[in-house]
């Protein structure tokens, strides 16, 4: 059996080796959006195309020809849309579910294969790593049990994708909010929480919450006009 794993995120690097050791399936990795074409997939002839973490557009021809399985960090149909982890944390949510669903035209609206619980404690990097392990288990289960995806039930709640300027810590109204802003953006490839002080931008990672203060690592750099636009 052939399958494809589509991801460019570092926390998914070891997933193919683990999956091939645990299943009878041979996996091919696609990390460049330009390679996600009908022609490339047809040369592989996969039974499934799995998307553990993907933020690029998927052509209609791809998801109509191949069984494309997406993973979303909310209990769908709650939380359809962009930046699910950050949108959950700013709402004070500490536990969520990862939903595995089939890709369709409408964003995050496809039928559900299965769901698994996920804790939202820790930094974004820690959460994404935890999620990668859970998604690996979900892929193994999908390959072994072949569940029939079922339509989503309930009224959808839509999340809006966050913008880089939404990472400005000046918007925090309490130490708790500041701590959550730092940790929910503390992952490779994400714009870290920041404060602008004159010509300098202070970017925060590695936060720990104390009784009445936050300890964090800070990176300071000069900013130009384009950083603030």
Beta strands, then each sheet from edge to edge (+ up, - down):
strand 1: 2-7
strand 2: 26-30
strand 3: 48-53
strand 4: 68-72
strand 5: 78-81
strand 6: 95-102
strand 7: 112-119
strand 8: 157-159
strand 9: 193-197
strand 10: 200-209
strand 11: 214-222
sheet 1: 2+ 1+ 3+ 4+ 6- 7+
sheet 2: 5+ 8+
sheet 3: 9+ 10- 11+
end
